[in-house]
Amino acid sequence: MKLVSRSAWGAAAPTGSYTRISSTRGVKIHYEGDEVPGGLLGDHGRCAGHVRDIQRSHINDPKEDWIDIAYSFVVCPHGYVFEGRGLGRRNGANGNPALNGGHYAVCAMVGTAGITSPTDAMLDGLVDAIEYCRAQGGAGGEVRGHKDGYPTSCPGGELYAWVQRGAPRPGGGGGTPAPEPSGDSAGVYTVQPGDTLSAIAGRLETGVAQLVALNGIANPDLIQAGRKLQVPAPPFPGREHFVLGAHSPYARQLQSWLQAGNWGPPYRVGPSEDMEQLDLQKVAALQRHYVGDLGPADGLTGPLTWLYAYQTAHGLRGR
């Protein structure tokens, strides 16, 4: 996934406070509707400026009272996913507050003139955004068009036909599946009386589909107390999200695990999407505790440190 953070594309600060959300039923696909400059196709360097233009037009719209760009994410013709409002925040694009809270809003840089058809790279980026919303933002399995549930022509004929086909990657068969487990187990969870699979998934920050696939569960509605479930290991998003000064939703995720695991000094304010010196200190504290496994306590997060942070936050690894 080629994610472009708000700071990387030069987003202006929102003019008000976001409404927080913890989960959605899925993702709705949008297009811009108006003319999208055709010159973007041959010059990715202009795409960030176009996202800034979208944000500016939304904030200045006299009718909508938007506090920020309305979309959760915007995907350019080259497959880059630009962070709009991002994960965990209600968007403003689906039509009304209830619809905005029900699905993330992902917009393709497609319109009624200029760029009128999605490129293959753009479709790949849309699938990346959908999978990202599922894996990190609590999105369910639905992929819909803006017009589903709201009177509009958005996302246009071609994109809506793609949604109706199951939002497949170009050149591949089938639709956009729920995220696949990594194939590795992060540990074992024993089902408690009264547990449901959805509650377990929420507690362990994974998905019902991943738990079902990894454990061969025939009926997700019937889960017996005492059963031991393998917990899917969280996919590692890449080291670049955790260096000093990085800005990423994954930074917030790591910080929440470090906080839950009581590694290092407490946050006065946090977690946040910015990697700061305190975060590196917390990572180093985790690494020192498991020095035989994690090597030198350099404060740098790699795949194993990421896994250990998750495990210790969720009681899947002993201290």
C-alpha positions in Angstrom: 0.0 0.0 0.0 1.3 3.4 -1.0 -0.1 5.5 1.8 0.4 9.3 1.8 -0.1 10.8 5.2 -1.8 14.1 5.8 1.5 15.8 6.6 3.1 14.4 3.5 0.4 15.9 1.2 0.3 19.2 3.1 -3.2 19.0 4.7 -4.5 22.0 6.4 -5.7 21.5 10.0 -9.4 20.8 10.4 -11.6 23.7 11.4 -13.4 21.7 14.1 -13.4 18.5 16.0 -13.8 15.0 14.5 -16.5 12.6 15.6 -14.7 9.4 16.6 -15.8 6.0 15.4 -14.5 2.5 16.4 -16.0 0.4 13.6 -18.1 0.6 10.4 -20.1 -1.8 8.3 -17.6 -1.4 5.5 -16.5 1.1 2.9 -18.4 3.3 0.3 -16.7 4.2 -3.0 -17.0 7.7 -4.3 -15.9 9.7 -7.3 -15.3 13.5 -7.6 -18.2 14.0 -10.0 -16.8 17.2 -11.6 -13.8 17.5 -14.0 -10.6 15.9 -12.8 -7.6 17.3 -14.6 -6.3 14.9 -17.2 -2.8 16.1 -16.6 -2.7 14.2 -13.3 -2.4 10.9 -15.4 1.1 11.7 -16.5 2.4 13.7 -13.5 2.0 12.1 -10.1 3.7 15.2 -8.6 0.5 17.1 -9.1 -1.7 14.7 -7.2 -1.0 16.0 -3.7 -1.9 19.5 -4.9 -5.2 18.1 -6.2 -6.0 16.6 -2.8 -5.2 20.0 -1.3 -7.6 21.5 -3.8 -10.3 19.1 -2.7 -9.8 19.8 0.9 -9.9 23.6 0.3 -13.1 23.3 -1.7 -14.8 21.2 1.0 -13.8 23.5 3.9 -15.0 26.5 2.0 -18.3 25.0 0.8 -21.0 27.3 2.2 -23.7 24.6 2.2 -22.0 21.5 3.7 -20.3 23.0 6.8 -17.4 20.5 6.5 -14.6 20.9 8.9 -12.1 19.1 6.7 -11.9 17.1 3.4 -15.0 15.0 3.5 -13.4 11.7 2.5 -11.6 9.1 4.6 -9.1 8.5 1.8 -8.5 9.6 -1.8 -6.9 7.4 -4.4 -4.9 8.9 -7.3 -4.5 7.5 -10.8 -1.1 6.1 -9.8 -2.5 4.0 -6.9 -1.4 6.2 -4.0 -3.8 6.3 -1.1 -4.0 9.8 0.4 -5.1 10.0 4.0 -8.2 12.3 4.3 -9.9 12.2 7.6 -8.4 8.7 8.0 -9.3 5.9 10.3 -11.3 6.1 13.5 -13.0 9.4 12.3 -16.5 9.8 10.9 -16.3 11.1 7.3 -18.5 13.8 5.8 -19.1 12.3 2.4 -21.8 9.7 2.5 -24.9 11.9 2.8 -25.8 12.3 6.5 -24.4 11.6 9.9 -25.8 8.1 10.1 -24.5 7.2 6.7 -21.1 8.8 7.4 -20.8 6.7 10.5 -21.8 3.5 8.8 -19.0 3.3 6.2 -15.7 4.8 5.5 -15.6 7.0 2.4 -12.9 6.3 -0.2 -12.8 8.6 -3.3 -11.2 7.9 -6.6 -9.8 10.7 -8.7 -12.4 10.1 -11.4 -14.9 12.6 -12.7 -17.3 13.5 -15.5 -14.6 15.1 -17.6 -10.8 14.9 -17.8 -10.1 11.6 -16.0 -13.4 9.7 -16.5 -12.2 6.1 -16.1 -10.2 4.5 -13.2 -6.8 3.2 -14.1 -5.7 -0.2 -13.0 -3.3 1.4 -10.5 -6.2 3.3 -9.1 -8.3 0.2 -8.7 -5.4 -1.4 -6.9 -5.2 1.6 -4.6 -8.9 1.4 -3.9 -8.5 -2.2 -2.9 -5.5 -1.3 -0.7 -7.6 1.4 1.0 -10.5 -1.1 1.6 -8.2 -3.7 3.1 -6.5 -1.0 5.2 -9.9 0.1 6.6 -10.6 -3.5 7.5 -7.3 -4.4 9.0 -6.7 -1.2 11.0 -10.0 0.8 11.1 -12.6 -1.7 12.2 -14.4 -1.8 8.9 -16.7 -4.7 8.1 -16.9 -6.5 4.8 -19.4 -4.3 2.9 -18.2 -2.5 -0.2 -20.9 -0.2 -1.6 -21.2 2.8 -3.8 -22.2 6.2 -2.5 -25.5 5.8 -4.3 -26.4 2.8 -2.2 -28.6 4.4 0.4 -28.4 8.0 -0.9 -29.8 9.6 -4.0 -26.8 10.4 -6.2 -25.1 9.3 -9.3 -21.8 8.8 -7.4 -19.5 6.9 -8.0 -20.4 7.0 -11.7 -21.1 4.1 -14.0 -17.7 2.4 -14.3 -16.8 2.5 -10.7 -20.3 1.4 -9.6 -20.1 -1.6 -12.0 -16.7 -2.4 -10.4 -18.3 -2.3 -7.0 -21.1 -4.5 -8.2 -18.5 -7.1 -9.4 -17.1 -7.2 -5.9 -14.4 -4.6 -6.2 -11.7 -6.9 -7.6 -8.1 -6.1 -8.2 -7.5 -5.6 -11.9 -6.4 -8.8 -13.7 -7.5 -11.0 -10.8 -10.5 -13.1 -10.1 -13.1 -12.6 -7.4 -13.9 -9.6 -5.2 -12.1 -7.9 -2.3 -11.9 -10.5 0.4 -11.7 -9.8 4.1 -8.1 -9.6 5.2 -6.3 -12.9 5.3 -4.5 -13.9 8.4 -0.8 -13.9 8.2 -0.6 -17.6 8.7 1.2 -17.2 11.9 -0.4 -17.4 15.3 0.2 -14.6 17.9 -0.9 -16.9 20.7 -3.8 -18.7 22.1 -7.0 -17.3 23.6 -9.3 -19.4 25.7 -13.0 -18.7 25.1 -14.7 -17.5 28.2 -18.4 -18.0 29.2 -20.6 -15.5 27.4 -17.9 -14.7 24.8 -19.0 -14.2 21.2 -16.6 -14.3 18.3 -17.2 -10.7 17.4 -16.4 -9.7 21.0 -13.2 -11.7 21.0 -12.2 -10.2 17.7 -12.8 -6.7 19.0 -10.9 -7.4 22.2 -7.9 -8.8 20.3 -8.0 -6.2 17.5 -8.5 -8.7 14.8 -11.4 -9.8 12.5 -14.0 -12.4 12.8 -13.1 -13.6 9.3 -9.4 -14.1 10.3 -10.4 -16.0 13.5 -12.7 -18.2 11.4 -10.1 -18.9 8.8 -7.2 -19.6 11.1 -9.3 -21.9 13.4 -11.5 -23.7 10.9 -14.7 -22.5 12.7 -17.7 -24.0 11.0 -20.3 -21.8 12.6 -19.2 -18.4 14.0 -22.4 -18.1 16.0 -21.6 -21.2 18.0 -18.4 -20.9 20.0 -18.1 -22.9 23.2 -16.5 -21.8 26.4 -13.1 -23.4 27.0 -12.2 -23.7 23.3 -8.7 -22.5 22.6 -8.4 -20.2 19.6 -5.3 -19.4 17.7 -5.0 -15.6 17.4 -3.9 -14.2 14.0 -0.6 -12.3 14.1 -1.1 -8.7 13.1 0.5 -8.0 9.7 3.7 -5.8 10.0 3.1 -2.6 8.0 6.8 -1.6 7.5 9.6 0.0 9.5 9.1 3.4 7.9 6.0 4.0 10.1 8.0 3.8 13.3 11.1 6.0 12.8 11.5 9.2 14.8 9.2 11.8 13.3 7.1 9.4 11.3 3.3 10.2 11.0 1.1 7.2 10.6 -2.0 5.5 12.0 0.2 2.6 12.6 2.2 4.7 15.1 -1.0 5.2 17.1 -1.6 1.4 17.0 1.9 0.7 18.3 1.7 3.3 21.0 -1.6 1.9 22.3 0.0 -1.5 22.6 3.1 -0.1 24.4 0.8 1.7 26.7 -1.3 -1.3 27.4 1.8 -3.4 28.1 3.2 -0.8 30.5 6.4 -0.4 28.7 8.5 2.6 29.7 7.3 5.9 31.2 3.6 6.7 30.8 2.3 9.1 28.2 1.0 12.5 29.4 -0.9 12.8 26.2 -1.3 10.0 23.7 -1.3 7.8 21.8 -1.0 9.8 18.7 0.0 9.3 15.0 3.4 10.9 15.5 6.5 8.9 16.5 8.4 10.8 19.2 11.4 10.1 21.4 9.2 8.7 24.2 7.9 6.1 21.8 11.4 4.9 21.0 12.1 4.7 24.7 9.1 2.5 25.2 10.1 0.3 22.3 13.6 0.0 23.8 12.1 -1.0 27.2 10.2 -3.8 25.5 13.3 -4.9 23.7 15.4 -4.9 26.9 12.9 -7.2 28.6 13.1 -9.7 25.7 16.7 -9.0 24.7 17.4 -12.6 24.0 14.6 -12.5 21.3 14.6 -9.0 20.1 18.3 -8.2 20.1 19.8 -4.8 21.0 17.4 -2.3 22.6 17.8 0.3 19.7 14.2 1.6 19.9 13.5 0.6 16.3 10.4 -1.4 15.5 10.8 -4.4 13.2 8.4 -7.3 12.6 9.3 -9.2 15.8 9.1 -6.1 18.0 5.7 -5.3 16.5 4.5 -8.8 17.3 5.8 -8.7 20.9 4.2 -5.3 21.5 0.8 -6.8 20.3 1.2 -10.0 22.4 2.1 -8.2 25.6 -0.7 -5.7 25.2 -3.2 -8.6 24.9 -1.8 -11.0 27.5 -0.6 -13.4 24.8 3.0 -13.4 26.0 4.3 -13.9 29.5 6.4 -11.3 31.3 
